[in-house]
Amino acid sequence: MMNSYRFIRYAWDDKKAASCDPVGRLIYRSNLLGSDQRITNTGGGNTSAKISEKDPLNGSETEVLWVKGSGGDLRTSTRENFSSLYQQKLLDMQLLYASRPDRGYKGQAEDDMVGMYTHTTFNLNPRASSIDTPLHSFLPGKHVDHMHPNAIISIAASHRCQELTQEIFGGTMAYVPWMRPGFELGLTMQDISKKNPSLQAIEYWLLEEAKLKRMPNEKELARQVIIVIGAGSGIGKETAHRLVREGAHIVCVDLNAESANATAKEITDRHGIGIGVAGSGISRCGPAVGIACDITKRASIRSMLDQVSLAYGGFDSICVTAGIFVPSDTSGHIPDDKWALTFAINVTGSYLVADEAGKNWLEQGLHGSLVLTTSANAAVAKKGSVAYDTSKAAANHLVRELAIELAPLVRVNGVAPATVVQGSAMFPRDRVIGSLAKYRIDYTEEEPTESLVSKLAQFYADRTLTKSPITPADQAEAYFLLVSQRLSKTTGQLISVDGGLYDAFLR
Ligand SMILES: NC(=O)c1ccc[n+]([C@@H]2O[C@H](COP(=O)([O-])OP(=O)(O)OC[C@H]3O[C@@H](n4cnc5c(N)ncnc54)[C@H](O)[C@@H]3O)[C@@H](O)[C@H]2O)c1
């Protein structure tokens, strides 16, 4: 038996169980079930056992339903977390309920039943009973475990859930459409189990409306999965942090695996792994995951997107910030291979991402957003950066072409940054010094990089209309706007975040 478990650990210890009384065994079982988050998420599910006990009033044997009360967690629950109720009195409540003309799903009678459970309390146990009590009482099994297993949730949350339940379990598991917990759900489950005595187990997906109402409002990007390509450095890294603050799950992608993983780790360290995270391999991911990918290679993009599907089941939006700047030599010349590399990353890379992701978007049938990164240089002709500037001009037009191609499901826009010196790998110390010299700004070789960077940033700032240095955070704001619903009617456009460079105004 034990050898047949491939993915879960067989944790039941007969010796330990034998040393417990029947309620102790229920607690032992509950703690074990709650300790594997693939079986039930933190705070989710409840368990029960129908146990024969001596009635304190007359000493006769009576059946008592021990059921985990509201609140608390199965993994850590103790005897104090379980309510004990006369099983027969609970069943008798069905007569009371049937006599009410206002019975029915979400009817007044159903709500009134909740207040009646206290009348069935056995042995003065003060623990408040769960809203799921009827389900545990009305199902005939001596032991009922109501879990939230990831595997079952994935079926319940899919489009063909009913068909899939039949296909996968071949009638050994029944399908119950979602109902709020309460008396009617208990009766429905009782009915199904009476009509289908061959059912091996009954699993269903419960959302507890009342609990959800008590939750704080969802963040703006909650339940969105966003891929940030270039997340290992500079603008991409900042964007990943910005979007996760709004509740998004972030796939941090970069050519450099180490830096992609480092950004994902920073996010997970700050925000925690989250509740209910379980699974094996990449599917055991929390708010962020790091994946290496070279966007100049279609196969690498496909494999990255496939891993995203394993991790999160799909994705909503993609921000591509990956880019390269190869300076020309002093004569203004750029070697042919560097020209090709510049176009391969800055233009073809974004196109390949859109083309591969387009297949997923079509298959998913969900709305999303693609944000590419161009540059103020796309609009301003100047010396010394011919490959970069023309590649970014091509990227500007790529935004428009893709907006047409991916409509109506996906909006495609571009962010056109300028001169973000801070945090960017595009401005290593040598390039900063080169620029300071070129613009005749005073500096010494001994100055720390930070001070050189801020001198150059201020010089660039002074050339803009708004006169303040442009930071990665300024850029991240634009990506946030474009992946959110705030600019939901905008596609095929470029947002410049350049402090106001009138040379780069688009005409
Ligand atoms: N920093 C600026 O002033 C500035 C100005 C205008 C435009 N931009 C554009 O903004 C974007 C981000 O700039 P940044 O300053 O954050 O640069 P950065 O160099 O700090 O970050 C770019 C990231 O892209 C990754 N990358 C490079 N090639 C890749 C590939 N083939 N596949 C996957 N990832 C790859 C790099 O590893 C790096 O982590 C770039 O497209 C750049 O052209 C930047």
PDBQT file of the ligand as one rigid body, heavy atoms in Angstrom, charges set to zero:
ROOT
HETATM    1  N1  LIG A 601      18.751  52.732 -18.906  1.00  0.00    +0.000 N 
HETATM    2  C1  LIG A 601      18.407  53.640 -19.777  1.00  0.00    +0.000 C 
HETATM    3  O1  LIG A 601      18.742  54.805 -19.698  1.00  0.00    +0.000 OA
HETATM    4  C2  LIG A 601      17.549  53.290 -20.942  1.00  0.00    +0.000 A 
HETATM    5  C3  LIG A 601      17.178  54.307 -21.830  1.00  0.00    +0.000 A 
HETATM    6  C4  LIG A 601      16.374  53.985 -22.895  1.00  0.00    +0.000 A 
HETATM    7  C5  LIG A 601      15.939  52.718 -23.083  1.00  0.00    +0.000 A 
HETATM    8  N2  LIG A 601      16.330  51.742 -22.215  1.00  0.00    +0.000 N 
HETATM    9  C6  LIG A 601      15.862  50.405 -22.465  1.00  0.00    +0.000 C 
HETATM   10  O2  LIG A 601      15.286  49.877 -21.287  1.00  0.00    +0.000 OA
HETATM   11  C7  LIG A 601      15.506  48.479 -21.211  1.00  0.00    +0.000 C 
HETATM   12  C8  LIG A 601      16.103  48.124 -19.865  1.00  0.00    +0.000 C 
HETATM   13  O3  LIG A 601      17.257  48.876 -19.632  1.00  0.00    +0.000 OA
HETATM   14  P1  LIG A 601      18.092  48.727 -18.293  1.00  0.00    +0.000 P 
HETATM   15  O4  LIG A 601      18.755  50.019 -18.097  1.00  0.00    +0.000 OA
HETATM   16  O5  LIG A 601      17.258  48.145 -17.253  1.00  0.00    +0.000 OA
HETATM   17  O6  LIG A 601      19.185  47.660 -18.794  1.00  0.00    +0.000 OA
HETATM   18  P2  LIG A 601      19.975  46.540 -17.990  1.00  0.00    +0.000 P 
HETATM   19  O7  LIG A 601      21.138  46.181 -18.854  1.00  0.00    +0.000 OA
HETATM   20  O8  LIG A 601      20.218  46.969 -16.599  1.00  0.00    +0.000 OA
HETATM   21  O9  LIG A 601      18.947  45.318 -17.981  1.00  0.00    +0.000 OA
HETATM   22  C9  LIG A 601      18.643  44.602 -19.140  1.00  0.00    +0.000 C 
HETATM   23  C10 LIG A 601      18.464  43.131 -18.792  1.00  0.00    +0.000 C 
HETATM   24  O10 LIG A 601      18.128  42.417 -19.996  1.00  0.00    +0.000 OA
HETATM   25  C11 LIG A 601      18.764  41.170 -19.964  1.00  0.00    +0.000 C 
HETATM   26  N3  LIG A 601      18.946  40.619 -21.310  1.00  0.00    +0.000 N 
HETATM   27  C12 LIG A 601      19.829  41.011 -22.245  1.00  0.00    +0.000 A 
HETATM   28  N4  LIG A 601      19.747  40.214 -23.307  1.00  0.00    +0.000 NA
HETATM   29  C13 LIG A 601      18.790  39.297 -23.076  1.00  0.00    +0.000 A 
HETATM   30  C14 LIG A 601      18.270  38.196 -23.805  1.00  0.00    +0.000 A 
HETATM   31  N5  LIG A 601      18.740  37.862 -25.024  1.00  0.00    +0.000 N 
HETATM   32  N6  LIG A 601      17.288  37.455 -23.250  1.00  0.00    +0.000 NA
HETATM   33  C15 LIG A 601      16.820  37.756 -22.014  1.00  0.00    +0.000 A 
HETATM   34  N7  LIG A 601      17.294  38.796 -21.275  1.00  0.00    +0.000 NA
HETATM   35  C16 LIG A 601      18.273  39.547 -21.795  1.00  0.00    +0.000 A 
HETATM   36  C17 LIG A 601      20.104  41.474 -19.321  1.00  0.00    +0.000 C 
HETATM   37  O11 LIG A 601      20.711  40.290 -18.795  1.00  0.00    +0.000 OA
HETATM   38  C18 LIG A 601      19.738  42.483 -18.260  1.00  0.00    +0.000 C 
HETATM   39  O12 LIG A 601      19.494  41.861 -17.013  1.00  0.00    +0.000 OA
HETATM   40  C19 LIG A 601      16.379  48.143 -22.411  1.00  0.00    +0.000 C 
HETATM   41  O13 LIG A 601      15.566  47.652 -23.454  1.00  0.00    +0.000 OA
HETATM   42  C20 LIG A 601      16.977  49.454 -22.806  1.00  0.00    +0.000 C 
HETATM   43  O14 LIG A 601      17.316  49.528 -24.168  1.00  0.00    +0.000 OA
HETATM   44  C21 LIG A 601      17.112  52.010 -21.149  1.00  0.00    +0.000 A 
ENDROOT
TORSDOF 0
